[in-house]
Amino acid sequence: MVLDVVRTGRISVGSVLLGLAVALSALTPVAELRTGVRAGADLVARLVFLPVRGWSALVVLFDVALVARAWFSAGRARRDRGTR
């Protein structure tokens, strides 16, 4: 948010939403879930507020991979717990 204020002189809605998602994700003890929530929030912010060009497209793909990994890990942990 600091860079947003320095660059534009105000705080944008995207920065507030991203900051809120990061703060809320810190409440969960599961590391994969925290990472997935942060990547998902970044993905939504990029798709809604930024044009997908160049390096931003690479970051979008990286965010999608992180969300998919977190989703897979969360489902796998649930299945493993149920078989024991």
C-alpha positions as MATLAB code, in Angstrom:
seq = 'MVLDVVRTGRISVGSVLLGLAVALSALTPVAELRTGVRAGADLVARLVFLPVRGWSALVVLFDVALVARAWFSAGRARRDRGTR';
ca = [
       0.000    0.000    0.000;
       2.911    2.330    0.683;
       4.076    2.088   -2.925;
       0.518    2.765   -4.074;
       0.394    5.949   -1.984;
       3.843    7.059   -3.171;
       3.019    6.404   -6.811;
      -0.530    7.786   -7.023;
      -1.002    9.805   -3.855;
      -3.913    7.639   -2.678;
      -4.758    4.061   -1.758;
      -6.612    2.096   -4.421;
      -9.392   -0.423   -3.851;
      -7.170   -3.204   -5.201;
      -4.473   -2.501   -2.622;
      -7.009   -2.489    0.196;
      -8.514   -5.802   -0.938;
      -5.093   -7.402   -1.304;
      -4.013   -6.157    2.129;
      -7.246   -7.439    3.673;
      -6.825  -10.866    2.085;
      -3.247  -11.126    3.328;
      -4.302  -10.092    6.832;
      -7.165  -12.610    6.887;
      -4.991  -15.401    5.507;
      -2.599  -14.915    8.414;
      -5.338  -16.205   10.735;
      -5.062  -19.789    9.451;
      -2.334  -22.108   10.775;
      -2.009  -24.054    7.500;
       0.867  -22.671    5.418;
      -0.437  -23.977    2.083;
      -3.802  -22.362    2.694;
      -2.198  -19.015    3.567;
      -0.148  -19.132    0.378;
      -3.175  -20.121   -1.689;
      -5.307  -17.295   -0.288;
      -2.586  -14.736   -0.946;
      -2.001  -16.012   -4.481;
      -5.738  -16.056   -5.149;
      -6.136  -12.488   -3.923;
      -3.201  -11.379   -6.040;
      -4.656  -13.201   -9.036;
      -8.044  -11.522   -8.662;
      -6.446   -8.106   -8.151;
      -4.286   -8.526  -11.245;
      -7.146   -9.727  -13.427;
      -9.500   -6.970  -12.261;
      -7.195   -3.976  -11.897;
      -4.164   -4.567  -14.142;
      -3.814   -5.291  -17.843;
      -2.303   -8.731  -18.386;
       0.814   -7.965  -20.413;
       4.418   -9.146  -20.236;
       5.630   -9.902  -16.732;
       2.097   -9.540  -15.337;
       1.008  -12.525  -17.448;
       3.835  -14.591  -15.964;
       2.806  -13.596  -12.449;
      -0.809  -14.545  -13.247;
       0.356  -18.013  -14.348;
       2.462  -18.326  -11.198;
      -0.538  -17.336   -9.042;
      -2.720  -19.921  -10.784;
      -0.092  -22.594  -10.096;
       0.096  -21.611   -6.411;
      -3.690  -21.670   -6.017;
      -3.881  -25.082   -7.718;
      -1.141  -26.466   -5.464;
      -2.837  -25.124   -2.335;
      -6.174  -26.586   -3.424;
      -4.566  -29.952   -4.176;
      -2.678  -29.967   -0.855;
      -5.792  -29.083    1.139;
      -7.781  -31.892   -0.493;
      -4.948  -34.364   -0.060;
      -4.575  -33.567    3.638;
      -8.303  -34.116    4.148;
      -8.166  -37.488    2.355;
      -5.080  -38.603    4.300;
      -6.708  -37.721    7.625;
      -9.815  -39.704    6.704;
      -7.892  -42.925    5.952;
      -6.086  -43.061    9.283;
];
